[in-house]
């Protein structure tokens, strides 16, 4: 399944960056969720979800995002999104996700914000 593309890197200070590349549907959503939960379960202080490679997000994909937001809030972990295409940014605004998660233009901006928040 080469079309599934989720990778994680340490961003410093207990913050990890999870890259989500492709069409965010149920398959990619499961991969993204697993990557984020692995970071949190390992004691990570925060996560940046980098959506630069995410072309579209369908309704199932958005439900995975909402689940991640809820779990991160329950655990008092910090979460930020970055590098969203305009259509996905509008989707997060329409669904209300952007009320609970800060959206940043760049990964660097998100990392600076999380470093100050944890």
Secondary structure, 3 states (H helix, E strand, C coil): CCCCEEEEEEEECCEEEEEEEEEECHHHHHHHHHHHHHHHHCCCCEEEEECCCEEEECHHHHHHHHHHHHHHHHCCCEEEEECCCHHHHHHHHHHCHHHCCEEECCHHHHHHHHHHHC
